[in-house]
Amino acid sequence: MGKTTLTPEEFRRYSRHLVLPHVGIAGQEKLKAASVMIIGAGGLGSPVALYLAAAGVGRLGLVDFDVVDESNLQRQILHKTQNVGRSKLESAREAIHAINPHVQVDLHETRFTSDNAMHIAADYDMIIDGTDNFPTRYLVNDVCVLLDRPNIYGSVYRFEGQTSVFWARRGPCYRCLYPAPPPPEMVPSCAVGGVLGVLPGLIGTIQATEAVKLILGEGEPLIGRLLLYDALRMQFREVGLSKNPDCPICGPNRTIHAPIDYHEFCGVPGAEEDISVPPEWEVTPKELAEKWRSQDITILDVREPLEWDIGHIDGAVQIPLRELSARLGELEREREIVAYCRSGQRSALALRILREAGFAKAKHLRGGLLAWREDIDPSIPPY
C-alpha cells in the first residue's frame, strides 16, 4: 500500500467508506482534508454537523451565538436536556467529539454579519446554510459568490422543506431564485409558525450528502435544481433553476461587490435591535391592565391562531399580522388600539402598519404576551 494520511484507527472507523465505489482511500483522504463551515448549530446544523463528523470531514467551523433553550430540543439533536442554558457551540462541539474525536471543530461564537462574514468564511472550502432568516441567507449567498464557494442551502417551515446547491461558478445563486425578499410580516419564523421536529433532520441530512458529494467530486449535486419536500404527503418534487442574467451579484453586470446591509435590504430590524417604536406608542402590561379596566379600547392579538389557542388576553380581537393590512376595515380608526404578540416584535410591525394607515391612537404592548404573563396573568402557558 502506498503512503496515506489515514491512521490505522481511521482505517477501522471508515472501513465502510473504504470499500465503497467512488470513495475508497483517496476519497476518505479528501474528506479528511476538507473544511466545511456550518452557519447555525440548530435544527439543520445538527444533522449536518453530526453526519459530516461521522463521515470524517477533517475540519468543521460552526457559527452561532445562542444558548440552548428547552424549545430547541424538539428538533436540534446536537443538544441534550442537560445542556439547556449552555452555549450552543460548546454543546455542539461536545456532541461532535463524542461521535468523532478526530474532527477539528472551530467555534465562531458570534453573529454572522456583513462586517465579519468574509473573514470567517474565507478559510473554508464550502458553506452550509442552516439559518432561519432572510437577511443571513442573502449574506451567506453573497459571501459564497464573492469567495467562489459552494452554498449548500436548506430551509424548513412547518411540514415543508427545500434544499439546493448554489454555486455561481457552475450555476445560479440564491439571488437568482429569490431576487427580492418577501415582506417581513408575510414570513413567520419557525418560532411563530412551528416546524415538524423530524423535518430538519431530513433536509439537513440532504445538505450533508451534497457536501460529501462535492468534496469527493462524485455524483450530480443539486446545482441548478431546487428540491422541494412535503412531509405530509411524503413527496419530493424538483424544480429546475437557471442563472438570472440580471442578477446583481453573479450576473455579468454585477452591482454588489461586497457585503451590504442585509437587514435594510430585507426590511427587517437588525438582530441586535428592536423595531424602533417611540416610547409614547408603547404601553406596559400594568398600564394595559389599567386601561382595560377603565377605558374603551381594543386589544389586538396579531399572533397566529394556534398561538391564540395556547393562551391570550381575554377580550382581545385576533387578526394575524400577515392578514392585518387586508383586514384594517374591521378596526375603528378613532378607537385606541393596543396590539400585542408573543414578545413585542410582531406587534411593533403591526403598529407600523396601523400608524401608516391612519390609526393615530394605535399602540403596542411592550414585551408582548410574555411580559403580560410575567406581570399580570401567570396562568397563560409559556411557549
C-alpha positions as CSV (number, residue, x, y, z in Angstrom):
1,M,0.0,0.0,0.0
2,G,1.3,3.5,-0.8
3,K,1.6,6.4,1.6
4,T,-1.7,7.5,3.1
5,T,-2.8,10.2,5.6
6,L,-5.2,7.8,7.3
7,T,-4.2,6.2,10.6
8,P,-4.9,2.6,11.5
9,E,-7.7,3.7,13.7
10,E,-9.2,5.7,10.8
11,F,-9.0,2.6,8.6
12,R,-11.1,0.8,11.1
13,R,-13.5,3.7,11.6
14,Y,-14.1,4.4,7.9
15,S,-14.0,0.8,6.7
16,R,-17.4,1.0,5.1
17,H,-16.3,4.0,3.1
18,L,-13.0,2.5,2.1
19,V,-14.8,-0.4,0.3
20,L,-17.4,1.9,-1.3
21,P,-17.1,2.7,-5.0
22,H,-16.5,6.4,-5.6
23,V,-14.9,6.8,-2.1
24,G,-12.1,4.4,-1.2
25,I,-8.9,5.5,0.4
26,A,-8.5,8.5,-2.0
27,G,-12.0,9.7,-1.2
28,Q,-11.6,9.3,2.5
29,E,-8.4,11.4,2.4
30,K,-10.3,14.1,0.5
31,L,-12.9,14.1,3.3
32,K,-10.2,14.3,5.9
33,A,-8.5,17.2,4.2
34,A,-11.8,19.1,3.7
35,S,-13.1,22.1,5.7
36,V,-16.8,23.0,5.9
37,M,-18.4,25.9,7.6
38,I,-21.9,25.5,9.1
39,I,-23.9,28.6,9.8
40,G,-26.2,27.8,12.7
41,A,-26.0,25.0,15.2
42,G,-29.8,24.5,15.3
43,G,-32.3,22.3,13.5
44,L,-30.4,22.0,10.2
45,G,-27.0,22.4,11.6
46,S,-27.4,19.5,13.9
47,P,-27.7,16.6,11.4
48,V,-25.2,18.3,9.1
49,A,-22.6,18.5,11.8
50,L,-23.2,15.0,13.1
51,Y,-23.1,13.3,9.8
52,L,-20.1,15.3,8.4
53,A,-18.2,14.5,11.6
54,A,-19.1,10.8,11.3
55,A,-18.1,10.8,7.7
56,G,-14.7,12.0,8.6
57,V,-14.7,15.6,7.3
58,G,-11.5,16.8,8.9
59,R,-12.4,20.3,9.9
60,L,-15.8,21.8,10.8
61,G,-16.4,25.5,11.5
62,L,-19.6,26.3,13.5
63,V,-21.1,29.8,13.6
64,D,-23.7,30.6,16.3
65,F,-24.2,32.9,19.2
66,D,-27.1,31.5,21.0
67,V,-27.6,29.3,24.1
68,V,-29.6,26.0,24.2
69,D,-33.2,26.6,25.0
70,E,-35.7,23.9,26.1
71,S,-37.7,24.6,23.0
72,N,-34.7,23.6,20.8
73,L,-34.7,20.0,22.0
74,Q,-37.7,19.0,19.8
75,R,-35.5,19.1,16.7
76,Q,-31.9,20.2,17.4
77,I,-30.4,16.9,18.1
78,L,-26.9,18.2,18.7
79,H,-28.1,19.3,22.1
80,K,-29.2,17.4,25.2
81,T,-31.5,18.3,28.1
82,Q,-28.6,18.8,30.5
83,N,-27.2,21.4,28.1
84,V,-30.1,23.8,28.4
85,G,-28.7,27.3,29.2
86,R,-25.2,26.4,27.8
87,S,-23.6,27.8,24.7
88,K,-24.9,26.1,21.6
89,L,-21.4,25.9,20.2
90,E,-19.9,24.3,23.3
91,S,-22.8,21.8,23.4
92,A,-22.3,21.1,19.6
93,R,-18.5,20.5,20.0
94,E,-19.1,18.1,22.8
95,A,-21.6,16.1,20.7
96,I,-19.4,16.1,17.6
97,H,-16.3,14.9,19.5
98,A,-18.5,12.2,21.2
99,I,-19.0,10.8,17.6
100,N,-15.6,11.5,16.2
101,P,-12.7,12.9,18.3
102,H,-10.5,13.2,15.2
103,V,-12.5,16.1,13.8
104,Q,-11.2,19.6,14.3
105,V,-14.1,21.9,15.4
106,D,-13.6,25.6,15.1
107,L,-16.1,27.7,17.1
108,H,-17.1,31.2,15.9
109,E,-19.4,32.3,18.7
110,T,-20.6,35.4,17.1
111,R,-23.3,36.7,14.8
112,F,-22.5,36.2,11.1
113,T,-22.6,39.8,9.8
114,S,-21.5,41.9,6.9
115,D,-18.5,43.0,8.9
116,N,-17.1,39.6,9.7
117,A,-18.6,37.1,7.2
118,M,-15.8,37.4,4.5
119,H,-13.1,36.9,7.1
120,I,-14.7,33.9,8.8
121,A,-15.7,32.2,5.6
122,A,-12.5,32.6,3.6
123,D,-10.7,29.7,5.3
124,Y,-13.3,27.0,4.4
125,D,-14.0,25.1,1.3
126,M,-17.8,25.4,1.3
127,I,-20.6,26.9,3.4
128,I,-23.7,25.1,4.6
129,D,-26.6,27.4,5.3
130,G,-28.5,26.3,8.4
131,T,-30.1,29.7,9.1
132,D,-33.7,30.6,9.5
133,N,-33.9,34.2,8.3
134,F,-33.7,36.0,5.0
135,P,-31.0,38.6,5.9
136,T,-28.5,35.9,6.8
137,R,-29.4,33.8,3.7
138,Y,-28.7,36.7,1.4
139,L,-25.5,37.3,3.3
140,V,-24.4,33.7,3.0
141,N,-25.2,33.7,-0.7
142,D,-23.3,36.9,-1.4
143,V,-20.2,35.8,0.6
144,C,-20.2,32.5,-1.3
145,V,-20.4,34.2,-4.7
146,L,-17.6,36.7,-3.7
147,L,-15.3,34.0,-2.4
148,D,-16.3,31.4,-5.1
149,R,-17.6,28.9,-2.6
150,P,-20.5,26.4,-2.9
151,N,-23.5,27.4,-0.8
152,I,-25.4,24.3,0.3
153,Y,-28.8,25.8,1.1
154,G,-31.6,24.4,3.2
155,S,-34.9,25.7,4.6
156,V,-37.7,24.3,6.7
157,Y,-41.1,25.6,7.8
158,R,-44.0,23.7,9.3
159,F,-44.2,20.5,7.2
160,E,-42.2,21.6,4.2
161,G,-38.5,21.9,3.3
162,Q,-36.3,22.8,0.4
163,T,-32.6,22.5,-0.5
164,S,-30.3,23.2,-3.3
165,V,-26.6,23.9,-4.0
166,F,-25.9,27.5,-5.2
167,W,-22.5,27.8,-6.8
168,A,-22.2,30.8,-9.1
169,R,-19.2,29.2,-11.0
170,R,-21.4,26.4,-12.1
171,G,-25.0,27.6,-11.9
172,P,-27.4,30.0,-10.3
173,C,-27.1,31.6,-6.9
174,Y,-29.7,32.2,-4.2
175,R,-30.5,35.7,-5.6
176,C,-31.3,34.2,-9.0
177,L,-34.1,32.2,-7.3
178,Y,-35.2,35.0,-4.9
179,P,-34.2,38.4,-6.3
180,A,-36.1,40.1,-3.5
181,P,-37.3,39.0,-0.1
182,P,-41.0,38.9,0.8
183,P,-42.4,41.4,3.2
184,P,-41.4,40.7,6.8
185,E,-45.0,40.2,8.0
186,M,-45.5,37.5,5.4
187,V,-42.7,35.3,6.6
188,P,-43.3,33.9,10.1
189,S,-40.4,32.3,11.8
190,C,-40.3,28.7,13.0
191,A,-40.9,30.0,16.5
192,V,-44.1,31.6,15.2
193,G,-45.3,29.1,12.6
194,G,-43.8,25.9,14.0
195,V,-41.8,23.1,12.4
196,L,-42.2,19.4,12.5
197,G,-39.3,18.1,14.6
198,V,-38.1,15.5,12.2
199,L,-38.1,17.7,9.2
200,P,-34.8,19.5,9.8
201,G,-33.2,16.0,10.2
202,L,-34.2,15.1,6.7
203,I,-33.3,18.3,5.0
204,G,-30.1,18.7,7.0
205,T,-29.1,15.1,6.0
206,I,-29.6,16.0,2.3
207,Q,-27.4,19.0,2.8
208,A,-24.7,16.8,4.4
209,T,-25.0,14.4,1.5
210,E,-24.4,17.2,-1.0
211,A,-21.4,18.4,0.9
212,V,-19.8,14.9,0.8
213,K,-20.5,14.6,-2.9
214,L,-18.9,17.9,-3.6
215,I,-15.8,17.0,-1.5
216,L,-15.5,13.7,-3.3
217,G,-16.3,15.2,-6.7
218,E,-18.8,12.4,-7.4
219,G,-22.4,12.2,-8.4
220,E,-24.7,15.0,-9.6
221,P,-25.0,17.8,-7.0
222,L,-28.2,19.9,-6.7
223,I,-26.7,22.7,-8.8
224,G,-29.4,24.3,-10.8
225,R,-32.0,22.2,-9.1
226,L,-34.3,23.1,-6.1
227,L,-35.5,20.0,-4.2
228,L,-38.9,20.5,-2.5
229,Y,-40.2,18.2,0.2
230,D,-43.7,17.9,1.6
231,A,-43.7,15.7,4.7
232,L,-47.5,15.5,5.0
233,R,-47.7,13.9,1.5
234,M,-44.2,12.3,1.7
235,Q,-43.5,13.7,-1.6
236,F,-40.4,15.2,-3.3
237,R,-40.5,17.5,-6.2
238,E,-37.7,19.1,-8.2
239,V,-37.7,22.5,-9.9
240,G,-35.1,23.4,-12.4
241,L,-33.2,26.7,-11.8
242,S,-31.2,28.9,-14.2
243,K,-29.0,31.9,-13.8
244,N,-30.5,35.3,-13.9
245,P,-28.6,37.4,-16.4
246,D,-29.6,40.5,-14.4
247,C,-28.5,39.1,-11.0
248,P,-26.7,41.9,-9.1
249,I,-24.2,39.5,-7.5
250,C,-23.5,36.7,-10.1
251,G,-24.6,38.3,-13.3
252,P,-22.2,39.9,-15.9
253,N,-23.1,43.4,-14.8
254,R,-22.5,42.9,-11.1
255,T,-23.5,45.8,-8.8
256,I,-22.8,44.1,-5.5
257,H,-19.0,43.9,-4.8
258,A,-19.0,43.5,-1.1
259,P,-21.5,42.5,1.7
260,I,-24.3,45.1,2.1
261,D,-26.8,45.9,4.9
262,Y,-29.0,42.8,4.6
263,H,-31.4,43.8,7.3
264,E,-32.2,47.1,5.5
265,F,-32.4,45.1,2.2
266,C,-34.9,42.7,3.7
267,G,-36.8,45.4,5.6
268,V,-36.4,43.9,9.0
269,P,-34.6,45.2,12.1
270,G,-31.1,44.0,12.9
271,A,-30.7,41.0,15.2
272,E,-29.3,43.2,18.0
273,E,-32.0,45.9,17.8
274,D,-35.8,46.1,18.2
275,I,-38.0,47.8,15.8
276,S,-37.8,51.4,16.7
277,V,-41.0,52.5,18.4
278,P,-41.4,55.9,20.1
279,P,-42.0,55.4,23.9
280,E,-45.3,57.2,23.7
281,W,-46.5,54.4,21.3
282,E,-45.9,51.7,23.9
283,V,-47.7,50.5,27.0
284,T,-46.5,48.2,29.7
285,P,-48.5,45.3,30.9
286,K,-49.6,47.1,34.1
287,E,-50.6,50.2,32.0
288,L,-52.6,48.0,29.7
289,A,-54.3,46.2,32.5
290,E,-55.4,49.6,34.0
291,K,-56.6,50.8,30.6
292,W,-58.5,47.6,30.1
293,R,-60.4,48.1,33.3
294,S,-61.2,51.8,32.9
295,Q,-61.3,52.7,29.2
296,D,-63.0,51.6,26.0
297,I,-60.1,50.2,24.0
298,T,-59.4,47.4,21.5
299,I,-56.7,44.9,22.3
300,L,-55.4,43.4,19.1
301,D,-53.7,40.0,19.1
302,V,-51.6,39.7,15.9
303,R,-50.3,36.2,16.5
304,E,-51.2,33.1,14.6
305,P,-54.5,31.2,15.5
306,L,-52.6,28.2,17.1
307,E,-50.8,30.7,19.3
308,W,-54.1,32.1,20.4
309,D,-55.2,28.7,21.4
310,I,-52.2,28.3,23.7
311,G,-53.2,31.4,25.6
312,H,-54.4,35.0,25.1
313,I,-55.7,38.1,26.8
314,D,-59.4,37.7,27.4
315,G,-61.5,40.0,25.3
316,A,-58.8,40.6,22.6
317,V,-59.5,40.7,18.9
318,Q,-57.4,38.3,16.8
319,I,-56.0,39.3,13.4
320,P,-52.7,37.6,12.4
321,L,-50.0,40.1,11.3
322,R,-49.9,38.6,7.8
323,E,-53.6,39.4,7.3
324,L,-53.6,42.8,9.1
325,S,-53.1,45.1,6.0
326,A,-56.1,43.4,4.3
327,R,-58.4,43.5,7.3
328,L,-57.9,47.0,8.6
329,G,-61.5,47.7,7.8
330,E,-62.5,45.5,10.7
331,L,-61.0,48.1,13.1
332,E,-62.2,51.5,14.2
333,R,-59.7,54.2,13.3
334,E,-60.8,56.6,16.1
335,R,-60.6,54.0,18.8
336,E,-57.4,53.4,20.9
337,I,-55.9,50.1,19.8
338,V,-53.2,48.2,21.6
339,A,-51.5,45.4,19.6
340,Y,-49.6,42.5,21.1
341,C,-47.8,39.4,20.1
342,R,-45.6,36.9,21.9
343,S,-42.6,39.1,22.6
344,G,-43.3,42.5,21.0
345,Q,-41.6,42.2,17.6
346,R,-44.6,41.4,15.5
347,S,-46.8,43.9,17.4
348,A,-44.2,46.6,16.6
349,L,-44.5,45.7,12.9
350,A,-48.3,45.8,13.3
351,L,-48.1,49.2,14.9
352,R,-46.1,50.5,11.9
353,I,-48.9,49.2,9.6
354,L,-51.6,50.7,11.8
355,R,-50.0,54.1,12.1
356,E,-49.2,54.4,8.4
357,A,-52.9,53.6,7.7
358,G,-54.1,56.5,9.9
359,F,-54.8,54.7,13.2
360,A,-53.4,57.7,15.2
361,K,-54.2,56.1,18.6
362,A,-52.6,52.8,18.0
363,K,-50.0,51.5,20.5
364,H,-48.4,48.1,21.3
365,L,-47.7,46.1,24.3
366,R,-44.0,46.3,25.2
367,G,-42.7,42.7,25.8
368,G,-45.8,41.1,24.4
369,L,-47.7,38.2,26.0
370,L,-44.5,37.1,27.8
371,A,-44.4,40.3,29.7
372,W,-48.2,40.1,30.3
373,R,-47.8,36.6,31.7
374,E,-44.9,37.8,34.0
375,D,-46.6,40.8,35.4
376,I,-50.4,40.2,35.1
377,D,-51.6,36.7,34.3
378,P,-49.2,33.8,35.2
379,S,-51.8,31.2,34.2
380,I,-51.0,31.8,30.5
381,P,-48.7,28.9,29.4
382,P,-45.2,29.9,28.2
383,Y,-44.2,28.9,24.7
